[in-house]
Amino acid sequence: MKVTSMSFILGFSLHGIVLGFSACVRRLLHSNHSFIRFSSTLTSPKLFVSGLSRLTTDEKLKEAFSSFGQLVEAKVITDRASGRSKGFAFVTYTTIEEAEKAREGMNAKFLDGWVIFVDPAKPREPKPPQQSQSQPSETGFTVNKTVGWCG
């Protein structure tokens, strides 16, 4: 493969570096190289959005993604204890076609000053069943393995 163009990131501030990096990412995504294309087609109208600013709200997310179709939901995921954003979100459209347009239109774009990435949402993997502290013994009785000390 022959490299036809090269980008340099020159900057003395974080903002300059982010702008330069974003330009490189955008150039790669819009190039004709097959290894840059999206790796999988959508099978669901639900998208995973990563790289969000901690200040991005549900409302800002809805505003940014609403131009691509009818939104069912746009939800920034937050920490249960602190209520702060975890830096990612899920966006759901009514059709897969709308979700595909949003994926192509918003991937590697700026939202609240951060470059975001849009990918197909993957189903949550089931959690393994919890192991019980007590297990039946060979005789069929339940044995409690709790160790304590009484003084």
DSSP file (Angstrom, degrees, kcal/mol; ACC not computed):
  #  RESIDUE AA STRUCTURE BP1 BP2  ACC     N-H-->O    O-->H-N    N-H-->O    O-->H-N    TCO  KAPPA ALPHA  PHI   PSI    X-CA   Y-CA   Z-CA
    1    1 A M              0   0    0      0, 0.0     2,-0.5     0, 0.0     0, 0.0   0.000 360.0 360.0 360.0 134.6    0.0    0.0    0.0
    2    2 A K        -     0   0    0      2,-0.0     2,-0.5     0, 0.0     0, 0.0  -0.833 360.0-132.0 -99.6 131.5    1.3    3.4   -0.9
    3    3 A V        -     0   0    0     -2,-0.5     3,-0.1     1,-0.2     0, 0.0  -0.720  24.1-179.7 -81.7 123.1    0.8    6.3    1.4
    4    4 A T        +     0   0    0     -2,-0.5     2,-0.3     1,-0.2    -1,-0.2   0.690  64.1  19.7 -99.3 -21.4   -0.5    9.3   -0.6
    5    5 A S        -     0   0    0      2,-0.0     2,-0.4     0, 0.0    -1,-0.2  -0.985  61.7-157.6-145.8 157.3   -0.8   11.9    2.2
    6    6 A M        -     0   0    0     -2,-0.3     2,-0.4    -3,-0.1    18,-0.0  -0.995   6.3-152.2-137.4 140.8    0.6   12.4    5.6
    7    7 A S        -     0   0    0     -2,-0.4     2,-0.4     2,-0.0    -2,-0.0  -0.898   5.9-156.0-114.0 143.7   -0.7   14.5    8.5
    8    8 A F        -     0   0    0     -2,-0.4     2,-0.8     2,-0.0    -2,-0.0  -0.936  10.2-142.5-116.1 141.2    1.4   16.1   11.2
    9    9 A I        +     0   0    0     -2,-0.4     2,-0.5     2,-0.0     8,-0.1  -0.893  28.2 170.2-103.7 107.2    0.1   17.0   14.7
   10   10 A L        +     0   0    0     -2,-0.8     2,-0.3     6,-0.2    10,-0.1  -0.972  16.9 126.9-116.3 127.9    1.7   20.2   15.7
   11   11 A G        -     0   0    0     -2,-0.5    -2,-0.0     1,-0.1     3,-0.0  -0.899  45.7-156.3-176.6 147.1    0.4   21.9   18.8
   12   12 A F  S    S+     0   0    0     -2,-0.3     2,-0.3     5,-0.0    -1,-0.1   0.329  83.3  57.3-110.1   3.9    1.5   23.4   22.1
   13   13 A S  S  > S-     0   0    0      1,-0.1     4,-2.0     0, 0.0     5,-0.2  -0.919  84.9-117.6-131.1 159.7   -1.8   23.0   23.7
   14   14 A L  H  > S+     0   0    0     -2,-0.3     4,-2.6     1,-0.2     5,-0.2   0.892 116.5  55.2 -61.0 -39.9   -4.1   20.1   24.4
   15   15 A H  H  > S+     0   0    0      1,-0.2     4,-2.4     2,-0.2    -1,-0.2   0.905 107.4  49.6 -61.2 -41.8   -6.8   21.7   22.3
   16   16 A G  H  > S+     0   0    0      2,-0.2     4,-2.2     1,-0.2    -1,-0.2   0.887 111.1  49.1 -64.1 -39.6   -4.4   22.0   19.3
   17   17 A I  H  X S+     0   0    0     -4,-2.0     4,-2.7     2,-0.2    -2,-0.2   0.918 111.2  49.3 -66.2 -43.4   -3.4   18.3   19.7
   18   18 A V  H  X S+     0   0    0     -4,-2.6     4,-2.6     1,-0.2    -2,-0.2   0.911 111.2  49.9 -62.8 -42.5   -7.1   17.2   19.8
   19   19 A L  H  X S+     0   0    0     -4,-2.4     4,-2.0     2,-0.2    -1,-0.2   0.919 112.7  46.9 -62.3 -43.3   -7.9   19.3   16.7
   20   20 A G  H  X S+     0   0    0     -4,-2.2     4,-1.9     2,-0.2    -2,-0.2   0.913 113.1  48.2 -64.2 -43.5   -4.9   17.8   14.8
   21   21 A F  H  X S+     0   0    0     -4,-2.7     4,-2.6     1,-0.2    -2,-0.2   0.910 109.6  52.9 -63.5 -42.7   -5.8   14.2   15.9
   22   22 A S  H  X S+     0   0    0     -4,-2.6     4,-2.7     1,-0.2    -1,-0.2   0.893 107.4  51.8 -61.2 -40.2   -9.4   14.7   14.9
   23   23 A A  H  X S+     0   0    0     -4,-2.0     4,-2.3     2,-0.2    -1,-0.2   0.900 110.3  49.2 -63.5 -40.1   -8.4   15.9   11.4
   24   24 A C  H  X S+     0   0    0     -4,-1.9     4,-2.3     2,-0.2    -2,-0.2   0.930 112.2  47.7 -63.7 -45.7   -6.2   12.8   11.0
   25   25 A V  H  X S+     0   0    0     -4,-2.6     4,-2.6     1,-0.2    -2,-0.2   0.928 112.2  49.3 -62.0 -45.7   -9.0   10.5   12.1
   26   26 A R  H  X S+     0   0    0     -4,-2.7     4,-1.7     1,-0.2    -1,-0.2   0.904 110.3  50.9 -61.2 -42.0  -11.5   12.2    9.8
   27   27 A R  H  < S+     0   0    0     -4,-2.3     4,-0.3     1,-0.2    -1,-0.2   0.907 112.4  47.0 -62.6 -42.1   -9.1   11.9    6.9
   28   28 A L  H >< S+     0   0    0     -4,-2.3     3,-1.1     1,-0.2     5,-0.2   0.912 110.8  51.3 -66.2 -42.2   -8.6    8.2    7.5
   29   29 A L  H 3< S+     0   0    0     -4,-2.6    -1,-0.2     1,-0.3    -2,-0.2   0.821 113.4  45.0 -65.9 -30.2  -12.3    7.5    7.9
   30   30 A H  T 3< S+     0   0    0     -4,-1.7    -1,-0.3    -5,-0.2    -2,-0.2   0.342  93.2 103.2 -97.3   7.2  -13.1    9.2    4.6
   31   31 A S  S <  S-     0   0    0     -3,-1.1    -3,-0.1    -4,-0.3     5,-0.0  -0.298  80.5-116.8 -80.4 173.0  -10.2    7.6    2.7
   32   32 A N  S    S+     0   0    0     -2,-0.1     2,-0.3     4,-0.0    -1,-0.1   0.300  71.3 124.2 -94.4   9.0  -10.8    4.7    0.2
   33   33 A H    >>  -     0   0    0     -5,-0.2     3,-1.5     1,-0.1     4,-0.6  -0.565  58.1-143.2 -75.1 129.7   -8.7    2.2    2.2
   34   34 A S  G >4 S+     0   0    0     -2,-0.3     3,-0.6     1,-0.3    -1,-0.1   0.778  95.9  63.7 -65.7 -27.7  -10.8   -0.9    3.0
   35   35 A F  G 34 S+     0   0    0      1,-0.2    -1,-0.3    -3,-0.0     4,-0.1   0.623  99.2  56.0 -74.1  -9.2   -9.2   -1.4    6.4
   36   36 A I  G <4 S+     0   0    0     -3,-1.5    -1,-0.2    -8,-0.1    -2,-0.2   0.696  85.8 102.1 -91.2 -21.9  -10.6    1.9    7.5
   37   37 A R  S << S-     0   0    0     -3,-0.6    -7,-0.1    -4,-0.6    -5,-0.0  -0.097  91.1 -76.9 -62.0 161.3  -14.2    1.0    6.7
   38   38 A F        -     0   0    0      1,-0.1    -1,-0.1    -9,-0.1    -2,-0.1  -0.332  39.3-141.1 -60.4 138.9  -16.7    0.0    9.4
   39   39 A S  S    S+     0   0    0      1,-0.1     2,-0.3    -3,-0.1    -1,-0.1   0.760  75.3  25.8 -80.0 -25.3  -16.1   -3.5   10.5
   40   40 A S  S    S-     0   0    0      0, 0.0     2,-0.2     0, 0.0    -1,-0.1  -0.985  72.3-122.7-141.7 150.5  -19.7   -4.7   10.9
   41   41 A T        -     0   0    0     -2,-0.3     2,-0.2     1,-0.1    -2,-0.0  -0.532  41.9 -96.9 -85.5 157.6  -23.1   -3.8    9.6
   42   42 A L        +     0   0    0     -2,-0.2    -1,-0.1     1,-0.1    54,-0.1  -0.524  36.4 174.2 -76.3 138.2  -25.8   -2.9   12.0
   43   43 A T  S    S+     0   0    0     -2,-0.2    -1,-0.1     1,-0.2    53,-0.1   0.341  73.3  38.0-117.0  -1.2  -28.3   -5.5   13.1
   44   44 A S  S    S-     0   0    0      2,-0.2    -1,-0.2    52,-0.1    77,-0.2  -0.979  78.3-123.9-146.2 151.6  -30.1   -3.3   15.6
   45   45 A P  S    S+     0   0    0      0, 0.0    48,-2.1     0, 0.0     2,-0.5   0.302  82.0 104.1 -81.0  13.0  -31.0    0.4   15.7
   46   46 A K  E     -A   92   0A   0     46,-0.2    75,-2.1    75,-0.1     2,-0.3  -0.828  53.8-164.9-101.0 131.1  -29.1    0.8   18.9
   47   47 A L  E     -AB  91 120A   0     44,-3.4    44,-2.0    -2,-0.5     2,-0.5  -0.853  15.7-139.2-115.8 149.0  -25.7    2.6   18.9
   48   48 A F  E     -AB  90 119A   0     71,-3.4    71,-2.7    -2,-0.3     2,-0.5  -0.933  18.9-163.7-104.5 124.8  -22.9    2.8   21.4
   49   49 A V  E     +AB  89 118A   0     40,-2.8    40,-2.5    -2,-0.5     2,-0.3  -0.949  12.9 176.7-114.0 120.9  -21.3    6.2   21.7
   50   50 A S  E     +AB  88 117A   0     67,-2.7    67,-2.4    -2,-0.5    38,-0.2  -0.758  51.1  50.8-120.3 167.7  -17.9    6.5   23.4
   51   51 A G  S    S+     0   0    0     36,-0.8    37,-0.2    -2,-0.3    -1,-0.1   0.670  71.6 161.9  82.6  18.7  -15.4    9.3   24.0
   52   52 A L        -     0   0    0     35,-2.2    -1,-0.2    -3,-0.2     2,-0.1  -0.367  43.3-110.3 -73.2 149.5  -18.0   11.7   25.5
   53   53 A S    >   -     0   0    0     58,-0.4     3,-1.4    61,-0.1    34,-0.2  -0.444  26.0-120.3 -66.9 149.9  -17.1   14.6   27.6
   54   54 A R  T 3  S+     0   0    0      1,-0.2    31,-0.6    -2,-0.1    -1,-0.1   0.645 114.4  58.4 -67.1 -13.1  -18.1   14.2   31.3
   55   55 A L  T 3  S+     0   0    0     57,-0.1     2,-0.3    29,-0.1    -1,-0.2   0.495  76.6 114.7 -95.0  -5.2  -20.3   17.3   30.8
   56   56 A T    <   -     0   0    0     -3,-1.4     2,-0.2    55,-0.1    31,-0.1  -0.499  50.4-162.4 -70.1 130.2  -22.4   15.9   27.9
   57   57 A T     >  -     0   0    0     -2,-0.3     4,-2.2     1,-0.1     5,-0.2  -0.586  34.2-103.8-107.0 169.8  -26.0   15.5   29.0
   58   58 A D  H  > S+     0   0    0      1,-0.2     4,-2.6    -2,-0.2     5,-0.2   0.893 122.3  53.5 -57.0 -40.7  -28.9   13.4   27.6
   59   59 A E  H  > S+     0   0    0      2,-0.2     4,-2.4     1,-0.2    -1,-0.2   0.911 108.6  47.0 -64.8 -43.8  -30.3   16.6   26.1
   60   60 A K  H  > S+     0   0    0      2,-0.2     4,-2.1     1,-0.2    -1,-0.2   0.881 112.6  51.1 -65.1 -37.4  -27.1   17.5   24.3
   61   61 A L  H  X S+     0   0    0     -4,-2.2     4,-2.0     2,-0.2    -2,-0.2   0.931 110.7  48.0 -64.4 -46.2  -26.8   14.0   23.0
   62   62 A K  H  X S+     0   0    0     -4,-2.6     4,-1.7     1,-0.2    -2,-0.2   0.911 111.3  51.3 -60.1 -43.3  -30.4   14.1   21.7
   63   63 A E  H  < S+     0   0    0     -4,-2.4     4,-0.4     1,-0.2    -1,-0.2   0.903 111.9  46.4 -61.4 -42.5  -29.8   17.4   20.0
   64   64 A A  H  < S+     0   0    0     -4,-2.1     3,-0.2     1,-0.2    -1,-0.2   0.847 121.7  35.1 -69.9 -34.7  -26.7   16.1   18.3
   65   65 A F  H >< S+     0   0    0     -4,-2.0     3,-1.3     1,-0.2     4,-0.2   0.544  94.1  85.3 -99.8  -8.6  -28.2   12.9   17.1
   66   66 A S  G >< S+     0   0    0     -4,-1.7     3,-1.1     1,-0.3    -1,-0.2   0.730  76.5  69.6 -70.2 -21.1  -31.8   14.0   16.3
   67   67 A S  G 3  S+     0   0    0     -4,-0.4    -1,-0.3    -3,-0.2    -2,-0.1   0.597  92.7  59.8 -73.4  -8.1  -31.1   15.2   12.8
   68   68 A F  G <  S-     0   0    0     -3,-1.3     2,-0.3     1,-0.3    -1,-0.2   0.527 120.4 -58.1 -97.8  -6.8  -30.5   11.6   11.5
   69   69 A G  S <  S-     0   0    0     -3,-1.1     2,-0.6    -4,-0.2    -1,-0.3  -0.943  79.0 -33.1 155.3-174.9  -34.0   10.3   12.3
   70   70 A Q        -     0   0    0     -2,-0.3    24,-1.4    -3,-0.1     2,-0.3  -0.629  57.9-142.3 -79.5 119.2  -36.5    9.7   15.0
   71   71 A L  E     -C   93   0A   0     -2,-0.6    22,-0.3    22,-0.2     3,-0.1  -0.629  21.4-176.0 -83.1 135.4  -34.9    8.9   18.3
   72   72 A V  E    S-     0   0A   0     20,-3.3     2,-0.3     1,-0.4    21,-0.2   0.804  76.5 -10.8 -88.8 -42.4  -36.4    6.3   20.7
   73   73 A E  E     -C   92   0A   0     19,-1.6    19,-3.2     2,-0.0    -1,-0.4  -0.986  47.9-171.4-158.0 146.2  -33.8    7.0   23.4
   74   74 A A  E     +C   91   0A   0     -2,-0.3     2,-0.5    17,-0.2    17,-0.2  -0.891  24.7 174.2-139.6 108.5  -30.5    8.9   24.0
   75   75 A K  E     -C   90   0A   0     15,-2.8    15,-2.3    -2,-0.3     2,-0.4  -0.960  25.3-151.2-130.1 118.9  -29.0    8.0   27.3
   76   76 A V  E     -C   89   0A   0     -2,-0.5     2,-0.4    13,-0.2    13,-0.2  -0.737  30.3-125.7 -80.8 130.4  -25.7    9.0   28.8
   77   77 A I  E     -     0   0A   0     11,-2.3     9,-3.0    -2,-0.4    11,-0.4  -0.652  32.2-168.4 -83.7 130.5  -24.6    6.3   31.3
   78   78 A T  E     -C   85   0A   0     -2,-0.4     2,-0.3     7,-0.3     7,-0.2  -0.814  28.4 -99.8-120.4 157.9  -23.8    7.6   34.7
   79   79 A D     >  -     0   0    0      5,-3.0     4,-2.1    -2,-0.3     5,-0.0  -0.572  28.8-139.2 -71.7 133.5  -22.1    6.3   37.9
   80   80 A R  T  4 S+     0   0    0     -2,-0.3    -1,-0.1     1,-0.2    -2,-0.0   0.889  98.1  42.8 -63.6 -39.9  -24.8    5.2   40.4
   81   81 A A  T  4 S+     0   0    0      1,-0.1    -1,-0.2     3,-0.1    -2,-0.0   0.940 128.9  22.7 -75.2 -48.0  -22.9    6.6   43.4
   82   82 A S  T  4 S-     0   0    0      2,-0.1    -2,-0.2     1,-0.0    -1,-0.1   0.710  88.8-134.3 -95.9 -21.3  -21.7   10.0   42.0
   83   83 A G     <  +     0   0    0     -4,-2.1     2,-0.2     1,-0.3    -3,-0.1   0.480  58.8 138.6  79.3   1.2  -24.2   10.6   39.2
   84   84 A R        -     0   0    0      1,-0.1    -5,-3.0    -6,-0.1    -1,-0.3  -0.480  61.7 -96.0 -81.3 150.8  -21.3   11.6   36.9
   85   85 A S  E     - C   0  78A   0    -31,-0.6    -7,-0.3    -7,-0.2    -1,-0.1  -0.337  19.0-147.9 -63.0 142.6  -21.1   10.6   33.3
   86   86 A K  E     -     0   0A   0     -9,-3.0    -1,-0.1     2,-0.3    -8,-0.1   0.421  49.2-104.6 -90.1  -0.2  -19.0    7.5   32.6
   87   87 A G  E    S+     0   0A   0    -10,-0.4   -35,-2.2     1,-0.3   -36,-0.8   0.577  91.1  80.1  90.4  10.0  -18.0    8.9   29.2
   88   88 A F  E     -A   50   0A   0    -11,-0.4   -11,-2.3   -38,-0.2    -2,-0.3  -0.953  50.4-178.2-144.0 166.2  -20.3    6.7   27.0
   89   89 A A  E     -AC  49  76A   0    -40,-2.5   -40,-2.8    -2,-0.3     2,-0.4  -0.932  22.6-123.8-153.1 170.6  -23.9    6.5   26.0
   90   90 A F  E     -AC  48  75A   0    -15,-2.3   -15,-2.8    -2,-0.3     2,-0.4  -0.991  19.1-168.4-124.9 136.8  -26.5    4.6   24.0
   91   91 A V  E     -AC  47  74A   0    -44,-2.0   -44,-3.4    -2,-0.4     2,-0.4  -0.994   5.4-166.7-125.8 128.7  -28.6    6.1   21.2
   92   92 A T  E     -AC  46  73A   0    -19,-3.2   -20,-3.3    -2,-0.4   -19,-1.6  -0.965   2.3-169.6-122.1 131.9  -31.6    4.1   19.8
   93   93 A Y  E     - C   0  71A   0    -48,-2.1   -22,-0.2    -2,-0.4     3,-0.0  -0.591  34.6-113.9-107.7 172.1  -33.5    5.0   16.6
   94   94 A T  S    S+     0   0    0    -24,-1.4     2,-0.3    -2,-0.2   -23,-0.1   0.796  98.4  30.1 -77.5 -28.3  -36.7    3.6   15.2
   95   95 A T  S  > S-     0   0    0    -25,-0.2     4,-1.6   -50,-0.1    -2,-0.1  -0.914  72.9-126.4-131.0 158.5  -35.0    2.0   12.2
   96   96 A I  H  > S+     0   0    0     -2,-0.3     4,-2.4     1,-0.2     5,-0.2   0.845 110.7  59.9 -66.8 -34.8  -31.6    0.5   11.4
   97   97 A E  H  > S+     0   0    0      2,-0.2     4,-2.1     1,-0.2    -1,-0.2   0.908 105.2  47.6 -62.3 -42.3  -31.3    2.8    8.4
   98   98 A E  H  > S+     0   0    0      1,-0.2     4,-2.2     2,-0.2    -1,-0.2   0.907 111.5  51.0 -64.2 -41.0  -31.6    5.9   10.6
   99   99 A A  H  X S+     0   0    0     -4,-1.6     4,-2.5     1,-0.2    -2,-0.2   0.889 108.6  51.8 -63.8 -38.9  -29.0    4.4   13.0
  100  100 A E  H  X S+     0   0    0     -4,-2.4     4,-2.4     2,-0.2     5,-0.2   0.905 108.9  50.4 -64.7 -41.5  -26.6    3.8   10.1
  101  101 A K  H  X S+     0   0    0     -4,-2.1     4,-2.3     1,-0.2    -2,-0.2   0.913 112.3  47.5 -61.8 -41.7  -26.9    7.4    8.9
  102  102 A A  H  X S+     0   0    0     -4,-2.2     4,-2.3     2,-0.2     5,-0.3   0.890 110.0  52.8 -66.6 -39.2  -26.2    8.6   12.4
  103  103 A R  H  X S+     0   0    0     -4,-2.5     4,-1.5     1,-0.2    15,-0.2   0.934 114.5  41.1 -61.6 -46.6  -23.2    6.2   12.7
  104  104 A E  H  < S+     0   0    0     -4,-2.4    -2,-0.2     1,-0.2    -1,-0.2   0.856 119.3  46.1 -69.4 -35.2  -21.7    7.5    9.4
  105  105 A G  H  < S+     0   0    0     -4,-2.3    -2,-0.2    -5,-0.2    -1,-0.2   0.757 121.4  32.2 -82.1 -25.3  -22.6   11.2   10.3
  106  106 A M  H >< S+     0   0    0     -4,-2.3     3,-1.6    -5,-0.2    10,-0.3   0.611  83.7 113.8-110.2 -14.6  -21.4   11.4   13.9
  107  107 A N  T 3< S+     0   0    0     -4,-1.5    10,-0.2    -5,-0.3     3,-0.1  -0.398  92.5   4.6 -64.4 132.0  -18.4    9.0   14.1
  108  108 A A  T 3  S+     0   0    0      8,-2.1    -1,-0.3     1,-0.2     2,-0.2   0.753 103.8 128.4  64.7  28.2  -15.1   10.9   14.7
  109  109 A K  E <   -D  116   0B   0     -3,-1.6     7,-3.0     7,-0.5     2,-0.3  -0.660  63.6 -99.7-105.1 166.4  -17.0   14.2   15.1
  110  110 A F  E     +D  115   0B   0      5,-0.2     2,-0.3    -2,-0.2     5,-0.2  -0.689  36.2 174.1 -87.4 137.6  -16.8   16.7   17.9
  111  111 A L  E >  S-D  114   0B   0      3,-2.6     3,-1.4    -2,-0.3   -58,-0.4  -0.937  77.8 -13.5-140.5 120.0  -19.4   16.8   20.7
  112  112 A D  T 3  S-     0   0    0     -2,-0.3   -57,-0.1     1,-0.3     3,-0.1   0.840 130.3 -54.1  55.1  36.3  -18.8   19.2   23.6
  113  113 A G  T 3  S+     0   0    0      1,-0.2     2,-0.4   -60,-0.1    -1,-0.3   0.505 118.3 104.3  82.8   3.9  -15.2   19.6   22.5
  114  114 A W  E <  S-D  111   0B   0     -3,-1.4    -3,-2.6   -61,-0.0     2,-0.5  -0.917  74.1-118.0-119.7 145.3  -14.4   15.9   22.5
  115  115 A V  E     -D  110   0B   0     -2,-0.4     2,-0.3    -5,-0.2    -5,-0.2  -0.710  37.4-158.8 -79.3 123.4  -14.0   13.5   19.5
  116  116 A I  E     -D  109   0B   0     -7,-3.0    -8,-2.1    -2,-0.5    -7,-0.5  -0.698   8.2-147.6-105.2 158.1  -16.7   10.8   19.8
  117  117 A F  E     -B   50   0A   0    -67,-2.4   -67,-2.7    -2,-0.3     2,-0.5  -0.987   6.6-156.3-127.0 135.4  -16.9    7.4   18.3
  118  118 A V  E     +B   49   0A   0     -2,-0.4   -69,-0.2   -15,-0.2   -11,-0.1  -0.950  21.8 160.8-118.4 123.3  -20.1    5.6   17.2
  119  119 A D  E     -B   48   0A   0    -71,-2.7   -71,-3.4    -2,-0.5     2,-0.1  -0.878  47.6 -80.6-133.9 163.3  -20.3    1.9   17.0
  120  120 A P  E     -B   47   0A   0      0, 0.0     2,-0.3     0, 0.0   -73,-0.2  -0.437  51.8-114.4 -62.3 139.9  -23.0   -0.8   16.9
  121  121 A A        -     0   0    0    -75,-2.1   -75,-0.1   -77,-0.2   -77,-0.0  -0.591  28.2-143.5 -75.3 137.4  -24.3   -1.6   20.5
  122  122 A K        -     0   0    0     -2,-0.3     3,-0.1     1,-0.1    -3,-0.0  -0.803  24.3-101.8-100.7 144.3  -23.5   -5.1   21.5
  123  123 A P        -     0   0    0      0, 0.0     2,-0.2     0, 0.0    -1,-0.1  -0.348  44.6-101.5 -62.3 144.0  -25.9   -7.1   23.7
  124  124 A R        -     0   0    0      1,-0.1     3,-0.0    -3,-0.0    -3,-0.0  -0.461  35.9-120.7 -66.9 133.3  -24.9   -7.3   27.3
  125  125 A E        -     0   0    0     -2,-0.2    -1,-0.1     1,-0.1     2,-0.0  -0.567  33.1-105.9 -75.2 137.8  -23.3  -10.5   28.3
  126  126 A P        -     0   0    0      0, 0.0    -1,-0.1     0, 0.0     0, 0.0  -0.350  33.5-116.0 -65.2 142.9  -25.2  -12.4   31.0
  127  127 A K        -     0   0    0      1,-0.1     3,-0.1    -3,-0.0    -3,-0.0  -0.540  32.5-108.1 -75.5 142.5  -23.6  -12.4   34.4
  128  128 A P        -     0   0    0      0, 0.0    -1,-0.1     0, 0.0     3,-0.1  -0.408  45.2 -92.0 -67.4 149.1  -22.4  -15.8   35.7
  129  129 A P        -     0   0    0      0, 0.0     2,-0.2     0, 0.0     0, 0.0  -0.326  47.4-105.5 -62.3 143.2  -24.6  -17.1   38.5
  130  130 A Q        -     0   0    0     -3,-0.1     2,-0.4     1,-0.1    -3,-0.0  -0.451  30.1-120.6 -72.3 140.5  -23.3  -16.2   42.0
  131  131 A Q        -     0   0    0     -2,-0.2     2,-0.2    -3,-0.1    -1,-0.1  -0.639  26.8-125.6 -80.0 134.5  -21.6  -18.9   44.0
  132  132 A S        -     0   0    0     -2,-0.4    -1,-0.1     1,-0.1     0, 0.0  -0.517   6.7-133.9 -78.7 147.4  -23.2  -19.6   47.3
  133  133 A Q  S    S+     0   0    0     -2,-0.2     2,-0.4     2,-0.0    12,-0.3   0.838  92.0  56.8 -68.9 -33.4  -21.1  -19.5   50.5
  134  134 A S        -     0   0    0     10,-0.1    10,-0.2    11,-0.1    -2,-0.1  -0.824  68.3-172.0-105.7 142.0  -22.6  -22.7   51.7
  135  135 A Q  E     -E  143   0C   0      8,-1.0     8,-1.9    -2,-0.4     2,-0.1  -0.958  32.0-100.7-129.4 146.5  -22.4  -26.0   49.8
  136  136 A P  E     -E  142   0C   0      0, 0.0     6,-0.3     0, 0.0     5,-0.1  -0.416  39.0-135.9 -65.4 139.5  -24.1  -29.3   50.4
  137  137 A S    >   -     0   0    0      4,-3.7     3,-1.5    -2,-0.1     5,-0.0  -0.234  33.5 -89.1 -84.4-179.4  -21.7  -31.9   52.0
  138  138 A E  T 3  S+     0   0    0      1,-0.3    -1,-0.1     2,-0.1     0, 0.0   0.784 128.9  53.8 -62.5 -26.7  -21.4  -35.5   50.9
  139  139 A T  T 3  S-     0   0    0      2,-0.1    -1,-0.3     1,-0.0     3,-0.1   0.540 121.0-106.5 -86.8  -6.1  -24.2  -36.4   53.4
  140  140 A G  S <  S+     0   0    0     -3,-1.5     2,-0.2     1,-0.4    -2,-0.1   0.334  79.6 126.2  99.4  -8.0  -26.6  -33.9   52.0
  141  141 A F        -     0   0    0     -5,-0.1    -4,-3.7     1,-0.1     2,-0.5  -0.556  64.7-114.5 -83.0 150.3  -26.3  -31.4   54.8
  142  142 A T  E     -E  136   0C   0     -6,-0.3     2,-0.5    -2,-0.2    -1,-0.1  -0.723  27.6-152.2 -85.2 130.0  -25.5  -27.8   54.1
  143  143 A V  E     -E  135   0C   0     -8,-1.9    -8,-1.0    -2,-0.5     2,-0.6  -0.898   5.8-142.4-106.5 126.1  -22.1  -26.7   55.6
  144  144 A N        -     0   0    0     -2,-0.5   -10,-0.1   -10,-0.2   -11,-0.0  -0.774  10.0-167.2 -87.7 122.3  -21.6  -23.1   56.5
  145  145 A K        +     0   0    0     -2,-0.6     2,-0.3   -12,-0.3    -1,-0.1   0.191  42.4 129.3 -96.4  17.4  -18.1  -22.1   55.7
  146  146 A T        -     0   0    0      1,-0.0     2,-0.5     0, 0.0    -2,-0.1  -0.563  46.1-152.8 -73.5 131.5  -18.2  -18.8   57.6
  147  147 A V        +     0   0    0     -2,-0.3     2,-0.3     2,-0.0    -2,-0.1  -0.913  23.0 165.8-107.1 128.8  -15.3  -18.5   60.0
  148  148 A G        -     0   0    0     -2,-0.5     2,-0.4     2,-0.0     0, 0.0  -0.850  26.2-140.3-135.5 172.3  -15.8  -16.3   63.1
  149  149 A W        -     0   0    0     -2,-0.3     2,-0.5     0, 0.0    -2,-0.0  -0.996   7.7-166.4-138.2 130.7  -14.1  -15.6   66.4
  150  150 A C              0   0    0     -2,-0.4    -2,-0.0     1,-0.1     0, 0.0  -0.971 360.0 360.0-116.1 129.2  -15.8  -15.1   69.7
  151  151 A G              0   0    0     -2,-0.5    -1,-0.1     0, 0.0     0, 0.0   0.462 360.0 360.0-118.9 360.0  -13.6  -13.7   72.4
